[in-house]
Amino acid sequence: MNQAILLSQSADIDFMIHGIIPIEYADKGWLIPFNMQMESENPGVFDLSGEFIPEWSDAIRQLNLPSPVKICLHCYHQKEAMGELIGHSLMLPVWASYLRKINQLPKYNPYRMIFTGAFDTNDRLSSVDTAGKIRAITQKYPQACFFLPEDEDGNSEH
């Protein structure tokens, strides 16, 4: 089993997670659990070793959340296994987790309700690549519900 996915594949995770960020790299899907710290003096996205993830941190800043948050990924960023952590599809899972933490969404199991999507400059949901992510999720969590944006024509891939 690949080290980059070791925590996302464990069914008996000992710590609280606030969400999952599904990604795809080299035709493989990865599920990255994360937790969120509110009112952080050190906002941004970090892996378990404390490595700052610049592009993902920029995407989180673009959400303009009312308070600064620190996203702690429950994995080590292994670039050779999972590629660079780029793109904005983590925006929707982080936004949903933020709403959940401030009690604007009901509590839910993050392994059953999985989000992927980005927001454009007009704060509208924008489509992201989902096929590999959905394939990875359904293999490990076949009962999961997906929340993903429609494409420009109003269609969803699945």
matplotlib code that plots the C-alpha trace (Angstrom):
import matplotlib.pyplot as plt

x = [0.0, 1.3, 2.4, 0.6, -2.8, -2.1, -4.3, -7.1, -7.4, -7.7, -11.2, -10.2, -8.7, -8.2, -8.5, -11.3, -11.3, -13.3, -13.3, -11.7, -10.1, -10.2, -7.5, -6.3, -2.8, -1.4, -4.8, -5.0, -7.4, -6.3, -8.5, -6.8, -8.4, -7.9, -8.7, -9.4, -8.2, -10.3, -8.9, -5.4, -2.4, -0.7, -3.3, -2.8, -2.6, 0.1, 0.9, 1.8, 5.5, 4.4, 5.2, 3.4, 1.3, 1.3, -1.2, -3.8, -3.2, -3.9, -7.1, -8.2, -7.5, -9.7, -12.6, -12.6, -13.8, -14.7, -11.8, -8.4, -8.1, -5.3, -5.9, -3.8, -3.6, -3.5, -0.7, 2.8, 3.1, 4.9, 5.3, 6.6, 3.5, 0.7, 2.2, 2.1, -0.9, -2.3, -5.7, -8.7, -11.0, -10.3, -12.3, -15.7, -14.6, -13.0, -16.0, -18.4, -16.2, -16.1, -19.9, -20.1, -17.7, -19.8, -23.0, -24.4, -24.5, -25.6, -22.9, -22.1, -19.7, -16.9, -16.4, -20.1, -20.5, -17.6, -17.2, -15.1, -15.3, -14.0, -15.4, -14.7, -14.0, -17.8, -18.2, -20.0, -19.2, -17.1, -16.5, -13.4, -12.2, -14.0, -13.8, -10.7, -11.7, -15.1, -13.5, -11.2, -14.0, -16.4, -13.7, -13.1, -16.4, -19.2, -22.0, -20.5, -22.6, -20.9, -21.3, -19.8, -20.6, -22.2, -20.3, -21.0, -23.9, -25.6, -24.5, -22.7, -20.2, -22.1]
y = [0.0, 3.4, 5.6, 8.7, 7.1, 5.3, 7.4, 7.8, 4.0, 3.3, 2.6, 3.1, 6.6, 7.7, 11.4, 13.7, 14.7, 17.5, 16.6, 14.7, 16.2, 13.8, 14.2, 12.4, 11.9, 9.5, 7.9, 7.1, 8.6, 9.7, 10.6, 13.0, 13.5, 16.9, 18.8, 22.5, 24.9, 28.0, 31.5, 30.3, 32.6, 30.4, 30.0, 27.9, 24.2, 22.0, 18.3, 16.1, 17.2, 20.9, 21.4, 24.5, 23.8, 27.1, 26.7, 25.0, 27.7, 30.4, 28.6, 28.7, 32.4, 32.9, 31.5, 34.7, 32.8, 35.2, 33.8, 32.5, 28.7, 26.2, 23.0, 20.1, 17.2, 13.8, 12.6, 13.4, 15.2, 12.6, 14.3, 11.2, 9.2, 11.8, 14.7, 18.4, 19.4, 22.0, 23.0, 24.5, 21.4, 21.5, 24.7, 23.0, 20.4, 23.1, 25.4, 22.6, 21.7, 25.4, 25.6, 22.3, 23.7, 26.9, 24.8, 26.0, 22.4, 19.4, 17.1, 14.4, 11.6, 13.0, 9.5, 9.4, 12.9, 13.7, 17.1, 18.2, 21.5, 25.0, 28.5, 31.0, 34.7, 35.4, 32.9, 30.4, 26.8, 25.7, 22.2, 20.1, 16.8, 14.1, 10.7, 9.4, 10.8, 9.2, 5.9, 6.0, 6.9, 4.2, 1.5, 2.3, 3.9, 2.5, 4.1, 7.6, 10.5, 12.9, 16.6, 18.1, 21.1, 20.8, 21.8, 24.9, 23.2, 22.1, 18.5, 16.4, 13.7, 11.2]
z = [0.0, -0.9, 2.1, 0.7, 1.3, 4.5, 6.7, 4.2, 3.8, 7.5, 8.7, 12.4, 12.4, 16.0, 15.4, 14.4, 10.7, 9.4, 5.7, 2.9, -0.2, -3.1, -5.7, -8.8, -10.0, -12.7, -13.1, -9.4, -6.9, -3.5, -0.5, 1.9, 5.3, 7.0, 10.1, 10.3, 13.0, 13.3, 14.1, 13.2, 13.6, 10.9, 8.2, 5.2, 4.2, 5.7, 5.6, 8.6, 8.5, 8.5, 4.9, 3.6, 0.4, -1.4, -4.2, -1.9, 0.7, -2.0, -2.9, 0.7, 1.0, -2.1, -0.1, 2.0, 5.1, 8.0, 10.1, 9.1, 9.1, 9.1, 7.2, 8.4, 5.9, 7.4, 5.1, 4.1, 0.8, -1.3, -4.7, -6.5, -5.4, -5.5, -7.5, -6.6, -4.6, -7.0, -8.3, -6.5, -6.0, -2.3, -2.0, -1.7, 0.9, 3.0, 2.7, 3.7, 6.6, 7.7, 7.6, 9.6, 12.3, 12.7, 12.9, 9.5, 8.2, 10.2, 11.5, 8.9, 8.5, 6.1, 4.7, 3.6, 2.2, 0.0, -1.7, -4.6, -6.4, -6.8, -6.7, -9.5, -9.1, -8.9, -6.0, -8.2, -8.1, -11.0, -12.3, -11.7, -12.9, -11.0, -12.8, -11.0, -7.7, -7.8, -8.9, -5.9, -3.5, -4.6, -4.3, -0.7, 0.4, -1.9, 0.2, -0.1, -1.4, -3.8, -3.9, -7.0, -9.3, -12.7, -15.8, -17.8, -19.5, -16.3, -16.6, -14.0, -15.0, -12.8]

ax = plt.figure().add_subplot(projection="3d")
ax.plot(x, y, z, "-o")
ax.set_aspect("equal")
plt.show()
